[in-house]
Amino acid sequence: MQKRLECKVFGRVQLVMFRDFVQRKASSRGIIGTVKNNPDGSVSVVAQGEETKLQELLDLLHQGSVFSRVDRVEERWGEPLGEYRSFDILY
């Protein structure tokens, strides 16, 4: 079943290749959406795809990339809106 997952990730998640990590993990699972840095130091992820694949991505967001430190992940689930064609890093 297709779902939408919106997350805000807190911790040391900027300047540590976290967005690249998220993009690679999402794309390899057929997930579409975006990842971007926020002014408050957090990272926002919007992902759409199969619910099981999104759960895998969520588990990876909690783990983080090699140089990151994830303190907290806020998540919100919903229905996909169909506005994405790929998974992109927003600058």
MDAnalysis code that builds the backbone (N, CA, C; Angstrom):
import MDAnalysis as mda
import numpy as np

u = mda.Universe.empty(273, n_residues=91, atom_resindex=np.repeat(np.arange(91), 3), trajectory=True)
u.add_TopologyAttr("name", ["N", "CA", "C"] * 91)
u.add_TopologyAttr("resid", np.arange(1, 92))
u.add_TopologyAttr("resname", ["MET", "GLN", "LYS", "ARG", "LEU", "GLU", "CYS", "LYS", "VAL", "PHE", "GLY", "ARG", "VAL", "GLN", "LEU", "VAL", "MET", "PHE", "ARG", "ASP", "PHE", "VAL", "GLN", "ARG", "LYS", "ALA", "SER", "SER", "ARG", "GLY", "ILE", "ILE", "GLY", "THR", "VAL", "LYS", "ASN", "ASN", "PRO", "ASP", "GLY", "SER", "VAL", "SER", "VAL", "VAL", "ALA", "GLN", "GLY", "GLU", "GLU", "THR", "LYS", "LEU", "GLN", "GLU", "LEU", "LEU", "ASP", "LEU", "LEU", "HIS", "GLN", "GLY", "SER", "VAL", "PHE", "SER", "ARG", "VAL", "ASP", "ARG", "VAL", "GLU", "GLU", "ARG", "TRP", "GLY", "GLU", "PRO", "LEU", "GLY", "GLU", "TYR", "ARG", "SER", "PHE", "ASP", "ILE", "LEU", "TYR"])
u.atoms.positions = np.array([
    [0.836, -1.185, 0.000],
    [0.000, 0.000, 0.000],
    [0.887, 1.258, 0.000],
    [0.582, 2.186, -0.863],
    [1.327, 3.427, -0.969],
    [0.983, 4.362, 0.184],
    [2.017, 4.972, 0.765],
    [1.855, 5.905, 1.883],
    [2.781, 7.098, 1.712],
    [2.568, 8.096, 2.553],
    [3.420, 9.279, 2.619],
    [3.960, 9.368, 4.044],
    [5.251, 9.632, 4.158],
    [5.908, 9.773, 5.452],
    [6.627, 11.118, 5.475],
    [6.308, 11.930, 6.461],
    [7.000, 13.204, 6.663],
    [7.744, 13.115, 7.982],
    [9.042, 13.421, 7.950],
    [9.864, 13.335, 9.154],
    [10.677, 14.604, 9.335],
    [10.946, 14.904, 10.586],
    [11.901, 15.944, 10.940],
    [12.915, 15.262, 11.853],
    [14.191, 15.314, 11.444],
    [15.257, 14.607, 12.143],
    [16.124, 15.624, 12.875],
    [16.343, 15.394, 14.167],
    [17.108, 16.299, 15.017],
    [18.389, 15.623, 15.484],
    [19.421, 16.415, 15.704],
    [20.714, 15.925, 16.168],
    [21.817, 16.561, 15.337],
    [22.929, 15.851, 15.199],
    [24.008, 16.329, 14.314],
    [23.748, 15.710, 12.943],
    [22.905, 16.393, 12.154],
    [22.457, 15.850, 10.871],
    [22.732, 16.788, 9.693],
    [23.433, 17.875, 9.951],
    [23.860, 18.752, 8.862],
    [25.382, 18.743, 8.797],
    [25.905, 18.872, 7.586],
    [27.345, 18.868, 7.307],
    [27.990, 17.514, 7.599],
    [27.204, 16.441, 7.558],
    [27.721, 15.088, 7.809],
    [27.237, 14.100, 6.732],
    [26.876, 14.615, 5.553],
    [26.412, 13.791, 4.428],
    [25.081, 13.093, 4.724],
    [24.287, 13.648, 5.613],
    [23.022, 13.014, 5.983],
    [22.017, 13.047, 4.836],
    [21.913, 14.179, 4.133],
    [20.957, 14.255, 3.013],
    [21.322, 13.261, 1.920],
    [22.610, 13.136, 1.632],
    [23.058, 12.166, 0.633],
    [22.709, 10.744, 1.073],
    [22.929, 10.447, 2.340],
    [22.591, 9.152, 2.927],
    [21.099, 8.854, 2.724],
    [20.247, 9.818, 3.044],
    [18.803, 9.629, 2.918],
    [18.422, 9.417, 1.457],
    [18.991, 10.222, 0.569],
    [18.667, 10.081, -0.853],
    [19.047, 8.696, -1.383],
    [20.230, 8.225, -1.043],
    [20.674, 6.909, -1.517],
    [19.788, 5.791, -0.968],
    [19.477, 5.848, 0.328],
    [18.659, 4.807, 0.948],
    [17.238, 4.823, 0.399],
    [16.679, 6.000, 0.182],
    [15.321, 6.101, -0.353],
    [15.271, 5.628, -1.808],
    [16.178, 6.121, -2.623],
    [16.178, 5.768, -4.050],
    [16.358, 4.270, -4.254],
    [17.212, 3.656, -3.453],
    [17.454, 2.215, -3.613],
    [16.227, 1.385, -3.226],
    [15.275, 1.986, -2.543],
    [14.050, 1.301, -2.136],
    [12.846, 1.703, -2.987],
    [13.086, 2.492, -4.033],
    [11.996, 2.919, -4.900],
    [11.110, 3.980, -4.293],
    [11.634, 4.699, -3.318],
    [10.887, 5.752, -2.633],
    [11.150, 7.076, -3.341],
    [10.104, 7.887, -3.473],
    [10.237, 9.207, -4.077],
    [9.961, 10.271, -3.021],
    [10.486, 11.491, -3.242],
    [10.259, 12.583, -2.295],
    [11.424, 13.537, -2.259],
    [11.646, 14.145, -1.080],
    [12.707, 15.144, -0.926],
    [13.319, 15.073, 0.466],
    [14.533, 15.613, 0.554],
    [15.206, 15.805, 1.833],
    [15.856, 17.177, 1.796],
    [15.768, 17.921, 2.907],
    [16.362, 19.264, 2.933],
    [16.794, 19.636, 4.341],
    [17.804, 20.506, 4.411],
    [18.246, 21.080, 5.680],
    [17.281, 22.188, 6.083],
    [17.079, 22.337, 7.390],
    [16.250, 23.405, 7.931],
    [17.124, 24.409, 8.672],
    [16.691, 25.667, 8.755],
    [17.475, 26.687, 9.451],
    [17.765, 26.360, 10.918],
    [16.922, 25.551, 11.558],
    [17.129, 25.218, 12.976],
    [18.136, 24.082, 13.189],
    [18.770, 23.591, 12.107],
    [19.762, 22.526, 12.227],
    [19.206, 21.128, 12.028],
    [17.904, 21.022, 11.880],
    [17.280, 19.719, 11.633],
    [17.220, 19.446, 10.127],
    [16.762, 18.258, 9.775],
    [16.583, 17.866, 8.376],
    [15.149, 17.379, 8.203],
    [14.495, 17.829, 7.126],
    [13.132, 17.391, 6.813],
    [13.153, 16.398, 5.673],
    [12.356, 15.347, 5.816],
    [12.227, 14.313, 4.796],
    [10.748, 14.152, 4.473],
    [10.428, 14.176, 3.178],
    [9.094, 13.827, 2.710],
    [9.295, 12.655, 1.764],
    [8.662, 11.525, 2.076],
    [8.873, 10.310, 1.303],
    [7.541, 9.648, 0.982],
    [7.451, 9.131, -0.244],
    [6.250, 8.424, -0.669],
    [6.650, 7.107, -1.302],
    [5.910, 6.050, -0.972],
    [6.190, 4.745, -1.530],
    [5.454, 3.666, -0.775],
    [5.887, 2.420, -0.996],
    [5.291, 1.289, -0.291],
    [5.525, 1.437, 1.216],
    [4.507, 1.147, 1.988],
    [4.587, 1.337, 3.433],
    [5.744, 0.566, 4.067],
    [5.985, -0.665, 3.612],
    [7.079, -1.453, 4.188],
    [8.430, -0.823, 3.890],
    [8.584, -0.275, 2.694],
    [9.845, 0.390, 2.324],
    [10.017, 1.691, 3.107],
    [8.924, 2.402, 3.333],
    [8.989, 3.626, 4.138],
    [9.375, 3.304, 5.581],
    [8.891, 2.200, 6.102],
    [9.256, 1.799, 7.462],
    [10.747, 1.485, 7.536],
    [11.280, 0.847, 6.489],
    [12.726, 0.593, 6.422],
    [13.493, 1.906, 6.447],
    [13.037, 2.881, 5.647],
    [13.692, 4.187, 5.621],
    [13.607, 4.861, 6.980],
    [12.465, 4.787, 7.628],
    [12.304, 5.388, 8.954],
    [13.288, 4.777, 9.947],
    [13.447, 3.462, 9.903],
    [14.421, 2.798, 10.777],
    [15.831, 3.325, 10.513],
    [16.164, 3.543, 9.237],
    [17.485, 4.070, 8.876],
    [17.649, 5.519, 9.331],
    [16.567, 6.298, 9.285],
    [16.636, 7.688, 9.762],
    [16.969, 7.717, 11.252],
    [16.443, 6.785, 12.005],
    [16.751, 6.710, 13.436],
    [18.212, 6.340, 13.668],
    [18.786, 5.527, 12.786],
    [20.190, 5.123, 12.911],
    [21.129, 6.235, 12.469],
    [20.803, 6.875, 11.344],
    [21.627, 7.948, 10.804],
    [22.799, 7.442, 9.988],
    [23.506, 8.381, 9.397],
    [24.688, 8.079, 8.588],
    [25.905, 7.929, 9.498],
    [27.022, 7.573, 8.907],
    [28.244, 7.275, 9.663],
    [28.652, 8.414, 10.599],
    [28.641, 9.646, 10.112],
    [29.139, 10.777, 10.896],
    [28.037, 11.551, 11.629],
    [26.799, 11.123, 11.461],
    [25.697, 11.845, 12.101],
    [25.417, 11.294, 13.507],
    [24.607, 12.045, 14.231],
    [24.085, 11.599, 15.517],
    [22.614, 12.002, 15.546],
    [21.743, 11.033, 15.550],
    [20.307, 11.307, 15.553],
    [19.811, 11.282, 16.992],
    [19.266, 12.423, 17.428],
    [18.716, 12.522, 18.782],
    [17.227, 12.184, 18.810],
    [16.520, 12.573, 17.747],
    [15.065, 12.416, 17.740],
    [14.548, 12.488, 16.310],
    [13.506, 11.715, 16.025],
    [12.823, 11.767, 14.733],
    [11.334, 11.945, 14.991],
    [10.785, 13.029, 14.467],
    [9.337, 13.238, 14.523],
    [8.765, 12.731, 13.211],
    [7.717, 11.938, 13.266],
    [7.153, 11.357, 12.048],
    [5.661, 11.602, 11.961],
    [5.199, 11.709, 10.727],
    [3.764, 11.854, 10.459],
    [3.445, 11.062, 9.192],
    [2.466, 10.176, 9.288],
    [2.059, 9.339, 8.171],
    [0.796, 9.893, 7.533],
    [0.668, 9.684, 6.227],
    [-0.526, 10.129, 5.525],
    [-0.658, 9.433, 4.189],
    [-1.564, 9.961, 3.401],
    [-1.802, 9.421, 2.060],
    [-0.914, 10.154, 1.058],
    [-0.382, 9.445, 0.052],
    [0.486, 10.090, -0.933],
    [-0.281, 11.102, -1.767],
    [0.415, 12.176, -2.125],
    [-0.192, 13.232, -2.925],
    [0.214, 13.149, -4.393],
    [1.231, 12.350, -4.711],
    [1.622, 12.131, -6.096],
    [2.392, 13.269, -6.745],
    [3.021, 14.125, -5.949],
    [3.719, 15.275, -6.548],
    [5.182, 15.022, -6.887],
    [5.716, 13.840, -6.607],
    [7.141, 13.561, -6.838],
    [7.323, 12.493, -7.910],
    [8.474, 12.559, -8.598],
    [8.822, 11.553, -9.602],
    [10.123, 10.847, -9.247],
    [10.911, 11.444, -8.351],
    [12.193, 10.881, -7.943],
    [12.445, 11.324, -6.497],
    [13.597, 10.947, -5.959],
    [13.945, 11.403, -4.614],
    [15.088, 12.405, -4.750],
    [14.853, 13.639, -4.340],
    [15.788, 14.723, -4.579],
    [16.230, 15.415, -3.295],
    [17.471, 15.897, -3.329],
    [17.986, 16.768, -2.270],
    [17.608, 18.198, -2.640],
    [16.969, 18.896, -1.728],
    [16.646, 20.314, -1.946],
    [17.719, 21.160, -1.281],
    [18.170, 22.183, -2.003],
    [19.223, 23.070, -1.494],
    [18.663, 24.427, -1.163],
])
